[in-house]
């Protein structure tokens, strides 16, 4: 780390940071700001100081500059308490279940070994079926197998399976499907809305409270922010292997769906 930064480098680095703080991205057509990124001293200051202190990651992808919060960034990111509040749940397992759902979603959108999206949208029904099939497989394992699965994936899949499968698949008597915390479809809708609020995906949701209409006509589409994050992880070999390991675990627990 340099002990002395030039005034120009500090000024440029903070100009880049303030742009990213406002929008999360500096598009490729903003040549004035991106030219500053080409300065090695500016990049070093951003990586060595600002990323560390602000708990963010700044990276270039597709000609644009991006910034995403680290997982422990409670200011720019989101924390477990906020997620539990939005999901209407208590306990950490609900948060882990939401992460697992997003992992399943990625496994269905990126089915190969490269960060290339293999579908334009994903139906809510397909996602629910996929999550349920995998967690049913986990629950059917012996205690020793479940422990090994938890250790191999680094996820508390046994606890997630119990949490998920204890919920009703649906309740035809519900008057407000989106307000419930006791069925899987309602939980999926809340998870999707939460990540939609973070700018990661878009839920084209049927606003009916009829379960069949919601399941058959609700579609999930990825937004550029999430696609960029996935692609960025592939730039680093260790991150790529970690992501592929988790996604392949998600794909293989119950076998790939046709």
C-alpha positions as CSV (number, residue, x, y, z in Angstrom):
1,X,0.0,0.0,0.0
2,X,1.3,3.4,-0.9
3,X,1.9,5.7,2.1
4,X,1.5,8.8,-0.1
5,X,-1.2,9.4,-2.6
6,X,-1.2,12.3,-5.0
7,X,-3.9,14.9,-4.6
8,X,-5.1,14.2,-8.1
9,X,-5.4,10.5,-7.5
10,X,-7.4,11.1,-4.3
11,X,-9.7,13.5,-6.0
12,X,-10.3,11.1,-8.9
13,X,-10.8,8.1,-6.7
14,X,-13.4,9.9,-4.6
15,X,-15.1,11.2,-7.7
16,X,-15.4,7.6,-9.0
17,X,-16.6,6.4,-5.6
18,X,-19.3,9.1,-5.3
19,X,-20.6,8.3,-8.7
20,X,-20.8,4.6,-7.8
21,X,-22.3,5.4,-4.4
22,X,-25.2,7.2,-6.2
23,X,-25.9,4.7,-9.0
24,X,-23.9,1.5,-8.4
25,X,-22.6,1.8,-12.0
26,X,-20.6,4.2,-14.2
27,X,-21.7,3.4,-17.8
28,X,-19.3,2.9,-20.6
29,X,-20.4,6.2,-22.3
30,X,-19.1,8.2,-19.3
31,X,-15.7,8.6,-20.7
32,X,-14.6,11.5,-18.5
33,X,-14.9,9.5,-15.3
34,X,-13.8,6.2,-16.8
35,X,-10.6,7.8,-18.0
36,X,-9.7,8.4,-14.4
37,X,-10.1,4.7,-13.7
38,X,-7.3,4.0,-16.3
39,X,-4.8,5.7,-13.9
40,X,-3.1,2.9,-12.0
41,X,-2.7,5.0,-8.8
42,X,-6.4,5.8,-8.8
43,X,-7.2,2.1,-9.2
44,X,-4.8,1.2,-6.4
45,X,-6.3,3.7,-4.0
46,X,-9.8,2.4,-4.8
47,X,-8.8,-1.2,-4.2
48,X,-6.5,-0.8,-1.3
49,X,-8.3,1.9,0.7
50,X,-11.9,2.6,-0.4
51,X,-12.9,-1.0,-0.9
52,X,-11.5,-2.1,2.4
53,X,-12.9,0.8,4.5
54,X,-16.3,1.0,2.7
55,X,-16.7,-2.8,2.5
56,X,-17.4,-2.8,-1.2
57,X,-16.0,-4.3,-4.4
58,X,-15.3,-2.1,-7.4
59,X,-14.7,-3.8,-10.8
60,X,-15.0,-3.3,-14.5
61,X,-17.2,-5.4,-16.7
62,X,-18.6,-4.9,-20.1
63,X,-16.9,-1.5,-20.4
64,X,-18.7,-0.2,-17.4
65,X,-17.6,0.3,-13.8
66,X,-19.6,-1.4,-11.0
67,X,-19.7,-1.4,-7.3
68,X,-21.4,-4.0,-5.0
69,X,-21.4,-4.2,-1.2
70,X,-19.7,-7.0,0.7
71,X,-21.9,-9.4,2.5
72,X,-21.1,-7.8,5.9
73,X,-21.8,-4.3,4.6
74,X,-24.9,-3.3,6.7
75,X,-25.0,0.2,5.2
76,X,-24.9,-0.3,1.5
77,X,-26.0,-3.9,1.6
78,X,-28.6,-5.6,3.6
79,X,-28.4,-7.5,6.8
80,X,-30.1,-10.6,8.2
81,X,-32.4,-8.6,10.5
82,X,-33.7,-6.5,7.6
83,X,-34.3,-9.6,5.5
84,X,-36.2,-11.4,8.3
85,X,-38.3,-8.3,8.8
86,X,-39.2,-8.2,5.0
87,X,-39.9,-11.9,5.0
88,X,-42.0,-11.8,8.1
89,X,-40.0,-14.6,9.7
90,X,-37.9,-15.1,12.8
91,X,-34.6,-17.0,13.1
92,X,-31.6,-17.3,10.8
93,X,-32.9,-20.3,8.8
94,X,-35.4,-18.2,6.9
95,X,-32.5,-16.0,5.7
96,X,-30.5,-19.1,4.7
97,X,-33.6,-20.5,2.9
98,X,-33.9,-17.2,0.9
99,X,-30.2,-17.5,-0.1
100,X,-30.8,-21.1,-1.1
101,X,-33.7,-20.1,-3.3
102,X,-31.5,-17.5,-5.1
103,X,-28.9,-20.2,-5.5
104,X,-31.5,-22.5,-7.1
105,X,-32.6,-19.6,-9.3
106,X,-29.0,-19.1,-10.5
107,X,-28.7,-22.8,-11.1
108,X,-31.7,-22.7,-13.4
109,X,-30.6,-19.6,-15.3
110,X,-27.0,-20.5,-15.7
111,X,-27.0,-24.3,-16.3
112,X,-23.5,-24.6,-17.9
113,X,-19.9,-24.1,-16.7
114,X,-19.8,-20.5,-18.0
115,X,-21.6,-17.3,-16.9
116,X,-23.9,-17.5,-19.9
117,X,-27.6,-17.1,-19.2
118,X,-29.5,-20.1,-20.7
119,X,-33.0,-18.8,-20.4
120,X,-34.8,-15.4,-20.6
121,X,-37.2,-16.0,-17.7
122,X,-38.1,-18.5,-15.1
123,X,-41.6,-19.4,-14.0
124,X,-42.4,-19.2,-10.3
125,X,-43.9,-22.7,-10.5
126,X,-40.7,-24.2,-11.9
127,X,-38.7,-22.5,-9.2
128,X,-41.0,-23.8,-6.4
129,X,-40.9,-27.3,-7.9
130,X,-37.1,-27.3,-8.2
131,X,-36.6,-26.0,-4.6
132,X,-39.1,-28.5,-3.2
133,X,-37.6,-31.5,-5.1
134,X,-34.1,-30.7,-3.9
135,X,-35.0,-30.2,-0.3
136,X,-37.2,-33.3,-0.3
137,X,-34.1,-35.2,-1.4
138,X,-32.1,-33.7,1.4
139,X,-34.7,-34.7,4.0
140,X,-34.8,-38.3,2.7
141,X,-31.1,-38.8,3.4
142,X,-29.8,-40.5,6.5
143,X,-28.5,-38.3,9.3
144,X,-25.0,-39.1,8.3
145,X,-25.7,-38.2,4.6
146,X,-27.3,-35.0,5.6
147,X,-24.3,-34.0,7.8
148,X,-22.0,-34.8,4.9
149,X,-24.2,-32.7,2.5
150,X,-24.1,-29.8,4.9
151,X,-20.4,-30.0,5.2
152,X,-19.8,-30.4,1.4
153,X,-22.0,-27.5,0.4
154,X,-21.3,-25.2,3.3
155,X,-25.0,-24.7,3.8
156,X,-27.4,-25.7,6.6
157,X,-29.4,-27.7,4.1
158,X,-30.9,-30.0,6.7
159,X,-32.4,-27.0,8.6
160,X,-33.4,-25.3,5.4
161,X,-35.2,-28.5,4.2
162,X,-37.1,-28.8,7.5
163,X,-38.1,-25.1,7.4
164,X,-39.3,-25.3,3.8
165,X,-41.1,-28.6,3.9
166,X,-43.0,-27.7,7.1
167,X,-44.7,-25.0,5.2
168,X,-47.9,-25.7,3.3
169,X,-47.4,-25.9,-0.5
170,X,-50.4,-23.6,-0.6
171,X,-53.6,-22.8,1.2
172,X,-56.7,-22.4,-1.1
173,X,-58.5,-20.5,1.7
174,X,-56.0,-17.7,1.9
175,X,-57.5,-14.3,1.1
176,X,-54.1,-12.5,0.8
177,X,-51.5,-14.8,-0.7
178,X,-48.7,-12.3,-0.3
179,X,-49.2,-11.6,3.4
180,X,-48.9,-15.2,4.6
181,X,-45.8,-16.7,6.1
182,X,-47.0,-20.3,6.3
183,X,-46.9,-21.4,2.6
184,X,-44.1,-21.8,0.1
185,X,-45.6,-19.7,-2.6
186,X,-46.0,-16.7,-0.3
187,X,-42.4,-17.1,0.9
188,X,-41.1,-17.3,-2.7
189,X,-43.0,-14.1,-3.6
190,X,-41.5,-12.3,-0.6
191,X,-38.0,-13.4,-1.5
192,X,-38.4,-12.3,-5.1
193,X,-39.8,-9.0,-4.0
194,X,-36.9,-8.4,-1.6
195,X,-34.3,-9.1,-4.3
196,X,-36.3,-7.1,-6.7
197,X,-36.0,-4.1,-4.3
198,X,-32.2,-4.6,-4.3
199,X,-32.2,-4.3,-8.1
200,X,-31.2,-7.9,-8.8
201,X,-34.3,-9.3,-10.6
202,X,-37.8,-8.4,-11.8
203,X,-40.9,-10.4,-10.9
204,X,-43.6,-10.1,-13.5
205,X,-46.3,-11.0,-11.0
206,X,-49.9,-11.9,-11.6
207,X,-51.7,-9.8,-9.0
208,X,-54.5,-12.3,-8.5
209,X,-54.8,-14.0,-5.1
210,X,-55.8,-17.2,-6.9
211,X,-52.8,-19.6,-6.4
212,X,-53.1,-21.3,-9.8
213,X,-53.0,-18.0,-11.7
214,X,-50.1,-16.7,-9.6
215,X,-48.1,-19.9,-10.1
216,X,-48.8,-20.2,-13.9
217,X,-48.4,-16.6,-14.8
218,X,-45.6,-15.2,-12.6
219,X,-42.2,-14.9,-14.3
220,X,-38.8,-14.0,-12.9
221,X,-36.3,-12.2,-15.1
222,X,-32.7,-11.3,-14.1
223,X,-31.6,-7.7,-14.2
224,X,-28.2,-6.6,-15.4
225,X,-26.9,-6.0,-11.9
226,X,-27.2,-9.7,-11.0
227,X,-25.9,-10.9,-14.3
228,X,-22.9,-8.6,-13.9
229,X,-22.2,-9.9,-10.3
230,X,-22.3,-13.5,-11.6
231,X,-20.0,-12.7,-14.5
232,X,-17.6,-10.9,-12.2
233,X,-17.3,-13.9,-9.9
234,X,-16.2,-15.9,-12.9
235,X,-13.3,-13.5,-13.4
236,X,-11.6,-14.9,-10.3
237,X,-10.7,-18.6,-10.4
238,X,-11.3,-19.2,-6.7
239,X,-14.7,-17.5,-6.8
240,X,-15.6,-19.3,-10.0
241,X,-14.9,-22.7,-8.4
242,X,-16.8,-21.7,-5.3
243,X,-19.9,-20.6,-7.3
244,X,-19.8,-23.6,-9.6
245,X,-19.5,-25.9,-6.6
246,X,-22.6,-24.4,-5.0
247,X,-24.6,-24.3,-8.2
248,X,-23.7,-27.8,-9.2
249,X,-24.7,-29.0,-5.7
250,X,-28.0,-27.3,-6.2
251,X,-28.4,-29.0,-9.6
252,X,-27.4,-32.4,-8.5
253,X,-29.2,-32.9,-5.2
254,X,-32.3,-34.0,-6.9
255,X,-31.0,-34.4,-10.4
256,X,-31.4,-31.9,-13.2
257,X,-35.0,-31.2,-14.3
258,X,-36.0,-31.8,-17.9
